[in-house]
Amino acid sequence: MFILFDIGGTKTRITASNGGDAFDTPRILDTPKNYEEGIAAVKNEITEISRGNQIQKIAGGIAGPWDRSANKLMASPNLPGWIGKPLQSDLENAFKTSVYIDNDSAVVGLGEAVFGSGKGARIVAYITVSTGVGGARIVNGRMDEKAIGFEPGHQIVDFDKTVVPQAAGNTLEHYIGGRSVEERMGKKPQEITDPEFWDLMAKILAVGLNNTILHWSPDVVVLGGSMMNKIGIQVEAVERHLTQNLKIFPRIPPIKKSVLGDLGGLYGVLAYLNSQNK
């Protein structure tokens, strides 16, 4: 039995896979902001799911860059109480098995590359625009090597902060991330119906994608996250702006919307486990 988890900034999903081909219906709980409460809840769910069966491995993603040398969360705007905590060793000690953890956006990207919109492509650039902005580069069905992590949301897209002067910073995440938009506009993103606002968000995202495509040179770009919903940034608008920006390449790569939804992280963990068994 394998245990799969996805610890997001607001929700945590935990499930099991017995053969590695699929996973059971996940259990969903609110992610506690306090680490001690969070690790207790995760361990309790794993204990109930495993029902005394031997756990071969535990694997999952968490919201923020994961330091593999220290095996700890380095930073997380949504889970500050989890930063630097011994999540990996706590799970290893509790269940006497190996544990693999990575950034949640990277894990979702792997899921989309193997099971979702990027299936069949050799190099996939996955970008999620949700509470924050994250992403990963997937090559041949595996997460690309990295020294620390992929953080496309923290790229500077406006060096003198003139495009959106009200924003708290000048990174892609400061401009189009859901939390930043809500703070700036005083309402939830899904309550904003002004098409000009969303076209500006699409234009800014296209600038970030232009940079990402130039650096990662993908066969396909997959866009996910809650800010890409019906009320939100439209893929067609992003393509239109990107076509105007990206000139050095003969064409832009296909831009696709993610299809795995809230289960993308668990599919990514499943893809990781399968890659380790080959």
C-alpha positions in Angstrom: 0.0 0.0 0.0 1.1 3.5 -0.9 -0.2 6.6 0.9 -0.6 9.7 -1.2 -1.2 13.2 0.2 -1.6 16.8 -1.0 -1.2 19.5 1.7 -2.5 22.7 0.2 -2.8 26.1 1.7 -6.5 25.6 2.5 -7.3 21.9 1.9 -5.5 18.6 2.5 -6.2 15.5 0.5 -5.1 12.0 1.6 -5.7 8.6 0.0 -4.2 5.2 -0.7 -3.1 3.3 -3.8 -2.8 -0.5 -3.6 -1.5 -1.3 -7.1 -0.1 2.0 -8.2 -2.5 2.2 -11.2 -5.2 4.3 -9.4 -6.0 5.7 -6.0 -9.0 5.5 -3.7 -11.5 8.4 -3.1 -9.5 10.8 -1.1 -10.3 12.1 2.4 -10.5 15.9 2.4 -9.9 18.1 5.4 -9.1 21.8 6.1 -5.4 22.3 6.4 -4.6 23.5 10.0 -2.4 26.6 10.1 -0.8 25.2 13.2 1.8 22.5 12.4 1.2 20.4 15.6 -2.5 20.3 14.8 -1.7 19.6 11.1 0.7 16.7 11.6 -1.7 15.1 14.1 -4.6 15.3 11.7 -2.4 13.9 8.8 -1.2 11.0 11.0 -4.7 10.2 12.1 -6.0 10.1 8.6 -3.1 7.8 7.4 -3.7 5.5 10.3 -7.4 5.2 9.5 -6.8 4.7 5.8 -4.1 2.1 6.2 -6.1 0.0 8.7 -3.0 -1.7 9.9 -1.8 -2.7 6.5 1.9 -2.3 5.7 2.7 1.0 4.1 5.4 0.7 1.4 5.9 4.4 0.9 4.3 7.8 1.7 4.6 10.6 -0.9 3.0 13.9 -1.4 3.2 17.7 -2.1 3.0 20.7 0.2 2.3 24.4 -0.5 5.7 26.0 -0.8 9.3 25.3 -1.8 10.7 22.1 -0.2 14.4 21.9 0.8 15.5 18.4 0.0 18.8 18.8 1.8 17.1 19.7 5.1 13.9 17.9 4.3 11.8 20.9 5.5 9.5 23.5 4.1 11.5 26.6 3.3 8.8 29.2 2.8 5.0 29.3 2.5 2.8 32.4 2.5 -0.2 30.2 3.1 1.3 27.8 5.7 3.8 29.9 7.8 3.3 27.7 10.8 4.7 24.7 8.8 7.9 26.3 7.8 11.0 24.5 9.1 9.0 21.8 10.8 10.1 18.1 10.6 7.1 16.9 8.5 9.2 14.2 6.7 10.9 12.8 9.7 7.7 12.9 11.8 5.9 10.8 9.1 8.9 8.4 8.8 9.1 7.9 12.5 5.3 7.4 12.9 4.9 4.9 10.1 8.4 3.4 9.8 8.6 3.9 6.0 10.3 6.2 3.5 8.6 9.5 2.8 8.9 11.7 -0.4 7.8 15.3 -0.3 8.0 18.1 -3.0 6.4 21.4 -3.8 2.6 21.0 -4.5 2.6 22.9 -7.7 5.4 20.8 -9.1 3.5 17.6 -8.1 0.3 18.9 -9.8 2.4 19.7 -12.9 3.7 16.1 -13.0 0.1 14.8 -12.8 -1.0 17.0 -15.7 2.0 15.9 -17.7 1.4 12.2 -17.2 -2.4 11.9 -16.9 -3.8 15.3 -17.9 -3.5 18.0 -20.6 0.2 17.5 -21.1 -0.1 13.7 -21.7 2.1 12.7 -24.6 4.3 15.8 -24.7 8.0 15.5 -24.0 8.5 18.8 -22.2 5.6 20.3 -20.2 5.6 23.7 -18.6 2.9 23.7 -15.9 1.8 27.1 -14.4 -0.9 27.3 -11.7 -2.6 30.6 -11.0 -4.5 30.2 -7.7 -4.0 31.8 -4.3 -0.4 32.2 -5.4 1.4 31.4 -8.7 3.6 28.3 -9.0 4.7 25.8 -11.6 7.2 23.2 -12.7 9.0 21.9 -15.8 8.3 18.2 -16.5 10.6 16.2 -18.9 9.7 12.8 -20.2 7.2 12.2 -17.5 9.5 13.2 -14.6 10.1 16.4 -12.7 13.1 18.2 -14.1 16.2 18.4 -11.9 16.5 21.5 -9.8 18.9 22.9 -7.2 16.2 24.2 -4.9 12.8 24.5 -6.7 10.8 26.1 -9.5 9.2 29.4 -8.6 7.9 31.1 -11.8 5.4 33.1 -9.7 8.2 35.1 -8.2 9.7 36.3 -11.4 9.7 40.1 -11.7 7.4 41.2 -14.5 7.5 45.0 -14.0 10.8 46.3 -12.7 9.6 49.8 -11.8 6.1 48.7 -10.6 4.1 51.0 -12.9 1.7 48.5 -14.4 -0.2 47.8 -11.2 1.1 50.4 -8.7 -1.4 49.3 -6.0 0.2 45.8 -5.9 2.3 45.0 -2.8 5.2 43.9 -5.1 6.2 43.6 -8.7 6.3 39.8 -9.3 3.9 37.8 -11.3 2.3 36.5 -8.1 1.8 40.0 -6.7 -0.1 41.0 -9.8 -2.3 38.0 -10.7 -2.3 35.7 -7.6 -5.7 35.3 -6.0 -4.7 36.5 -2.6 -3.0 39.6 -4.0 -6.0 40.4 -6.2 -8.4 40.1 -3.3 -6.3 42.4 -1.1 -6.0 44.9 -3.9 -9.6 44.9 -5.1 -11.3 44.4 -1.8 -13.4 41.5 -3.1 -12.9 37.9 -4.0 -11.7 37.3 -7.6 -14.8 35.4 -8.6 -16.9 38.5 -7.7 -15.0 40.6 -10.2 -16.9 40.7 -13.5 -15.1 43.6 -15.3 -13.8 42.0 -18.6 -11.1 44.7 -18.9 -9.7 43.7 -15.5 -9.4 40.1 -16.6 -7.9 41.0 -19.9 -5.2 42.9 -18.0 -4.5 39.9 -15.9 -4.3 37.8 -19.0 -1.8 40.3 -20.5 0.4 40.1 -17.4 0.3 36.3 -17.3 1.3 36.3 -21.0 4.4 38.3 -20.0 5.3 35.7 -17.4 4.6 32.9 -19.8 6.8 34.6 -22.4 9.7 34.5 -20.0 9.0 30.9 -18.9 8.7 29.6 -22.4 12.0 31.3 -23.3 13.7 29.7 -20.3 12.1 26.2 -20.4 11.4 25.8 -24.1 8.4 23.5 -23.6 6.3 21.5 -26.1 3.1 22.5 -24.4 2.1 24.9 -21.6 -0.6 23.8 -19.2 -2.4 26.4 -17.1 -4.3 25.5 -13.9 -5.6 27.0 -10.7 -8.7 28.8 -9.5 -7.9 32.1 -11.3 -8.3 30.3 -14.6 -12.0 29.6 -14.1 -14.9 30.9 -16.1 -14.9 34.1 -14.1 -11.1 34.7 -14.3 -8.3 34.6 -16.8 -9.2 33.1 -20.1 -6.8 30.9 -22.0 -7.8 32.5 -25.3 -6.9 35.9 -24.0 -3.5 34.7 -22.8 -2.8 33.1 -26.2 -3.7 36.4 -27.9 -1.3 38.5 -25.8 1.4 35.8 -25.9 1.4 35.8 -29.7 2.1 39.5 -29.6 5.0 39.1 -27.1 6.8 36.0 -28.2 8.7 36.8 -31.3 12.1 34.9 -31.1 10.4 31.5 -31.6 8.6 30.7 -34.9 5.4 30.0 -33.0 4.0 29.8 -29.4 3.6 26.3 -28.0 0.0 25.0 -27.4 -1.6 26.6 -24.3 -3.9 24.2 -22.6 -6.1 24.3 -19.5 -5.6 21.7 -16.8 -8.1 19.0 -16.6 -7.4 17.1 -13.3 -8.8 19.8 -11.0 -8.4 19.4 -7.3 -7.0 15.8 -7.8 -4.0 17.0 -9.8 -1.7 16.7 -6.8 -2.7 13.1 -6.1 -2.3 12.2 -9.7 1.2 13.7 -9.6 2.1 11.6 -6.6 0.8 8.5 -8.4 3.0 9.4 -11.4 6.0 9.8 -9.2 5.5 6.5 -7.5 5.0 4.7 -10.8 8.3 6.3 -12.1 10.2 4.9 -9.1 8.9 1.4 -9.7 10.1 1.3 -13.4 
